[in-house]
Amino acid sequence: MSPPAIAAPSASSAADPSAGEPLPEPPSGTRGLLASRKGLVLVCAALFAVLLVSIVTAIGLGAAVITPGETARYLWAAVSGGRVAAHEVTAYQIVWEIRTPRVLLAALVGAGLSAVGVAVQAMVRNALADPFVLGVSSGASAGAVAVTVTGGLAALGVYAVSAGAFAGALAASVLVYAVSAGRGALSPLRLILTGVAVSLGLQAVMSLLIYSAPDGEATGMVLYWTMGGFGAASWGALPVVSAVVLPGLVVLYRYGRALDVLALGDETAASLGIDPDRHRKALLALVSLMTGVMVAVSGAVAFVGLVVPHVVRMVVGATHARVLAVAPPAGAVFMVGVDLVSRTLMAPRELPLGVITALVGVPVFLTLMRRRAYLFGGS
Amino acid sequence: MELGLEGLSVVTDGRSLVRDLSLTVGTGQVVGLVGPNGSGKSTALRCVYRALRPSTGTVRVGGEDLSRLTARRSARLVAAMVQDGAVDVDFTVEEAVALGRAPHLRGNRALGRRERDLCARAMDRLGIRHLARRGVLTLSGGERQRVLLARALVQEPAILVLDEPTNHLDVHHQVELLSLLRDSGLTVLIVLHDLNLAAAACDRLGVLHDGRLVTAGTPEAVLTTDLVHEVFGVRAAVVSHPLTGDPQLLYSLAPSP
């Protein structure tokens, strides 16, 4: 046995060549660009430009194709109160009454689900978490099916089902909260286990309701609520969704550094002046409200809230303020594209959104995972 | 700034983890907490960095009752280096260290020039500046420990508490870390397993057993053959360190009589 011949280089001795030298140059590429505030603003501005173009293009496409120029003109006419010629009224109505609310809703929900996914992953410290892991989507589905089957909430007219979904989502969140906070602290593992258990229970309730339903209508609904779709979008729902999701995005962004600290663990968070329990409770209320509203108008679109956060993190790094600045516009662009495919690929039939998000998202995600040294969740 | 634990007791699920613990750490002193596994060392420490609220008793920093301060305010006075579960998020070393400024910054405010210098100096002190752009998850255990200490220093606390900071460190870095603490001028409360390192590094030691403070005093006064036998159940001879005069223990593997 010979002693080891090579002494390990001591990183911290006084002779350390790196000590006192300026920091190494920022890495080139996107991550380097994003390290500066200016770079981040540029990237976000570019993403918003892409989003605007996607929205106008997507509004033009469908069974009746309308060029982006025409689309923009109709949109301008609608917003500014301008006039359109008599022969254009049909095209105008397709653009403004049918497609615009749908595409805007897709953008909102894509942005919201992506940001909520980022927040949920940080607050339960689990890379597999998504907006629906806390039982919200199952609650919404169960609520919607319950309203359909029982004919309840009839006073709300066309909004009855959405209202039922929202009520179900909130009830599920309150249940998850009450059970996991039963003994004071809201630990990440308790939260996620409770969420999964409540989800499974509510799915069973939903199945029971469907089997007890007299007709087949409920079966089709299940597909809609579990896979998602924007087929029911209308101008009526947009104000409510915007009023919850847009401020929610701003609040989540402002939680950026708190989420950084929460991701370090509860002990460390406490030592850095962030009460983990109080922050987790506030975040749970916020993300439940946002998710509930989104699920009520679009069903549970899987995958976006799981994968967009990871893809954005691979590009911009782990700092939550940066992730939460880039994820919403990126998620919005993605969702507008997915919705476009869903209504054009097999027209006139619509594909459920979850099918497309997964078919597109999985390969993209796996490719990026292989190409980048992405270490979320262990090396 | 002086750190005082006054009559601290912690009871969880009917079990008494810390019983009536009183201990003072004078300004600029390094005080070690030692004791067998489960003797309440980490629990007492958790009350100081506010991960745990004591059932009774008070923690005072500079005479002020810690529980009356906001979480942010106390995080500006007391920093901690703790054994938290593995972190899953791939921050760079630079980003992880910069989070030490969290209690000083509102919202997402970026670090100012002075704060960036502060982070750079802390990384220099811990010899991790060359790792600044590396992902934390790619580091060795010892490198991660040094990132944690750099973050605690960047917090600019008056009081630093550490739970087993020498875990995962080789002997060179153990000695270096403890010397750094001694030279920092901070008021330090540190939990250590290694009694010999504790004797070398600390001005005073507190010995915990079953949540009770058995004795406290200078290492010479505390580390006796009888005490080590009584508290840790091992036989050891106490000798004086030939270079420094600190008491050092030589353990005997022979079964206790």
Chai-1 contact restraints between the chains, C-beta under 6 A:
chainA,res_idxA,chainB,res_idxB,connection_type,confidence,min_distance_angstrom,max_distance_angstrom,comment,restraint_id
A,A11,B,G127,contact,1.0,0.0,6.0,A-B,restraint_1
A,S12,B,G127,contact,1.0,0.0,6.0,A-B,restraint_2
A,D16,B,G127,contact,1.0,0.0,6.0,A-B,restraint_3
A,S18,B,R129,contact,1.0,0.0,6.0,A-B,restraint_4
A,S18,B,H130,contact,1.0,0.0,6.0,A-B,restraint_5
A,A19,B,D124,contact,1.0,0.0,6.0,A-B,restraint_6
A,L23,B,A132,contact,1.0,0.0,6.0,A-B,restraint_7
A,P24,B,R133,contact,1.0,0.0,6.0,A-B,restraint_8
A,R254,B,G107,contact,1.0,0.0,6.0,A-B,restraint_9
A,G256,B,N108,contact,1.0,0.0,6.0,A-B,restraint_10
A,R257,B,A102,contact,1.0,0.0,6.0,A-B,restraint_11
A,R257,B,N108,contact,1.0,0.0,6.0,A-B,restraint_12
A,D260,B,L99,contact,1.0,0.0,6.0,A-B,restraint_13
A,V261,B,A102,contact,1.0,0.0,6.0,A-B,restraint_14
A,A263,B,V89,contact,1.0,0.0,6.0,A-B,restraint_15
A,L264,B,V87,contact,1.0,0.0,6.0,A-B,restraint_16
A,G265,B,D84,contact,1.0,0.0,6.0,A-B,restraint_17
A,G265,B,G85,contact,1.0,0.0,6.0,A-B,restraint_18
A,E267,B,A51,contact,1.0,0.0,6.0,A-B,restraint_19
A,E267,B,V82,contact,1.0,0.0,6.0,A-B,restraint_20
A,E267,B,D84,contact,1.0,0.0,6.0,A-B,restraint_21
A,T268,B,D84,contact,1.0,0.0,6.0,A-B,restraint_22
A,A270,B,R50,contact,1.0,0.0,6.0,A-B,restraint_23
A,A270,B,A51,contact,1.0,0.0,6.0,A-B,restraint_24
A,S271,B,Y49,contact,1.0,0.0,6.0,A-B,restraint_25
A,S271,B,A80,contact,1.0,0.0,6.0,A-B,restraint_26
A,L272,B,A75,contact,1.0,0.0,6.0,A-B,restraint_27
A,L272,B,A102,contact,1.0,0.0,6.0,A-B,restraint_28
A,L272,B,P103,contact,1.0,0.0,6.0,A-B,restraint_29
A,G273,B,A71,contact,1.0,0.0,6.0,A-B,restraint_30
A,G273,B,R72,contact,1.0,0.0,6.0,A-B,restraint_31
A,G273,B,A75,contact,1.0,0.0,6.0,A-B,restraint_32
A,G273,B,P103,contact,1.0,0.0,6.0,A-B,restraint_33
A,D275,B,A71,contact,1.0,0.0,6.0,A-B,restraint_34
A,A318,B,V89,contact,1.0,0.0,6.0,A-B,restraint_35
A,A318,B,D90,contact,1.0,0.0,6.0,A-B,restraint_36
A,A318,B,F91,contact,1.0,0.0,6.0,A-B,restraint_37
A,T319,B,E95,contact,1.0,0.0,6.0,A-B,restraint_38
A,A321,B,N108,contact,1.0,0.0,6.0,A-B,restraint_39
A,L375,B,D90,contact,1.0,0.0,6.0,A-B,restraint_40
A,L375,B,G135,contact,1.0,0.0,6.0,A-B,restraint_41
A,L375,B,L137,contact,1.0,0.0,6.0,A-B,restraint_42
A,F376,B,D90,contact,1.0,0.0,6.0,A-B,restraint_43
A,G377,B,D88,contact,1.0,0.0,6.0,A-B,restraint_44
A,S379,B,L137,contact,1.0,0.0,6.0,A-B,restraint_45
